[in-house]
Amino acid sequence: MKLKRNNAVGPQVRAKAPTSNKTLPALAVLSVIGGLQAATQTAAHLFGYQPQLGRNFQHLYAPWDVLTWWHHWGHLYPKEFELAANAGAMAAGLGLLGVVVSRMVRANSSQANEYLHGSARWADLPDIQQAGLLPRDRTALEVITGKEAAATPSTAVYVGGWMDKDGTFHYLRHSGPEHVLTYAPTRSGKGVGLVIPTLLSWSESAVITDLKGELWALTSGWRKKHAGNRVLRFEPATAEGGVQWNPLDEIRLATEAEVGDVQNLAQLIVDPDGKGLESHWAKTAFSLLVGVILHALYKAKNEGGNATLPSIDAMLSDPNRDIGELWMEMATYGHVNGVNHPAVGSAARDMMDRPDEEAGSVLSTAKSFLSLYRDPVVARNVSSSTFRIKDLMHHDDPVSLYIVTQPNDKARLRPLVRILVNMIVRLLADKMDFENGRPVAHYRHRLLGMLDEFPSLGKLEILQESLAFVAGYGIKFYLICQDLNQLKSRENGYGPDETITSNCHVQNAYPPNRVETAEHLSRLTGQTTVIKEQITTSGRRISAMLGQVSRTIQEVQRPLLTPDECLRMPGPKKDAAGGISEAGDMVVYVAGFPAIYGKQPLYFQDPVFAARAAVPPPKVSDTTSKVTTTQGGITL
């Protein structure tokens, strides 16, 4: 007996894997039963359907009754039973002959294998439910109205929509700890379809990169009034109405982590684009800034005052003091219990040992990276702290931090935004304890990192590395980029060997503009098998009958979604003013499940979301603490 190989991959293929055919054996058994029935009815007819034959359902007897009759009367009526046996044998023989012919036809006929070249298919309702994007049970209101209600405050993010066979629209929501990556070109509707619905339903803490302040205007009112959040607006280039944050307040001074914290901060200052410290001047400026920042922190702690990035720039650029005096002060100052700090003294000694020309170049390089903080508005917003990063997950109330940068300030504020995002990841994912073999949460609120256009921040190595583990610390990232090229760019992105896509469990995409993105989405969708039938005819076309018709069935491989089809997915329809009037299509990928061909959601077409977005934003940002002048957790 030939054994069938166990080569079915995936639950959707295993569930439909071909099994042994039991039709022909069943037909053979029916043929034998039919022969007995023919023999019984023939015998009953020959005996005139007499009452002594037993049961009579309008002259219809059970197939096996002929055997009983033959046992009792076979020796008396051998001729009649011989005729009945011949009739039964003929009927059974015809049936078995049909079975043999069917078996021969089946053996000589080709059978298509629908999984020969691939088993990709679009997800249906059970797939989407198993993927966790759709609840298994609908509410009574949804059953009555036939519509799916908008989400109540929850910890789920919106990743798209899906239209079932009945035309009912369903929101697709992901509530697990895994991260989400979105590909959406500019003006494609990602804000009104994904970002705003998520922020109008996510009830826990959030960090939002907000270009132009649009998300603050549409979502902060509801988050403050109905979701119980403290809403913070950090807009470094605006003088009024926002919170203030001093990066140096996050340095854990007088602990074993102080040097590492300062080095991480200095790295971000001298590498504003995330390209790495490639030049000699950048590396020496980094070493210098580590020493100067530590010196300023300890001096403020010992003598009173507040160390800030603007004050460090002023220290290096003081026109009334020779720079050599600063190096001497750093080399002789008693930072810790009257003892000079080794990292500060080493930095000062390096500068004193350099030739004047080289030392001047190192100094000018370091000052060039601090030029942003000469803007008096920016300097004011980074000279004190009205919130701390730890507040995002450890405050009594959930905290929503909106990082607002206007388009004309986006480029120059990038270094400061990079510092803030970097410190959020480093400080909130710093330790984990275990109990009974399971991790123990040290946070009060989960944190959603809603980073729109995140590649524009440059390469944040900490973000790429942390995606693999920050979910265990209660941090979930929702990353949005324009296309795959922006993400894999060698100049401004994470390069061709990036691991962002590898660490995002859910990927969704609007119709792309770049063929590279379309090819990536096509590969994610997978290969499918198409059954192709080819008919060949011979003979004259005008004759009454063709000479021969040959039919061939062939399995053909093709992508379930070709790059061309991906580029031609219907996008959102827009009115004359450029506003979206009708949603377009999209695709959603969840690791381990068939791809979902979905529909873009639009928050303004949902009365619940429209009402939430209409809640006016607060005129003044909340705070989580008073204006402080602390260093390393020590109030000065």
Secondary structure, DSSP 8 states (H G I E B T S, - for coil): ---------SHHHHTT------HHHHHHHHHHHHHHHHHHHHHHHHTTS-GGG---SSS---TTHHHHHHHHHTTT-HHHHHHHHHHHHHHHHHHHHHHHHHHHHHHTS----TTSS-B-----HHHHHHTTSS-SS--HHHHHHSS-----SBS-EEEEEEE-TTS-EEEEEE-SSSEEEEE--TTSSHIIIIIHHHHTTB-SEEEEEEETTHHHHHHHHHHHHTS--EEEEE-TT-SSSS----GGGGS-TTSTTHHHHHHHHHHHHH-TTSS---SHHHHHHHHHHHHHHHHHHHHHHHH-S---HHHHHHHHT-TTS-HHHHHHHHHH---BTTB--HHHHHHHHHHHHS-HHHHHHHHHHHHHTTGGGGSHHHHHHTSSBSS-TTHHHHSSS-EEEEEEE-GGGHHHHHHHHHHHHHHHHHHHSS--EEETTEEE---SS-EEEEEETGGGG---HHHHHHTTTGGGGTEEEEEEES-HHHHH-TTTS--TT--TGGGEEEEEE---SSHHHHHHHHHHH-EEEEEEEEEEEES-TTSSS-SEEEEEEEEEEEESS-HHHHHTS---EE-TTS-EEE--EEEEEETTS--EEEE---GGGSHHHHHHHTS---SS---SS--B-EETTEE-
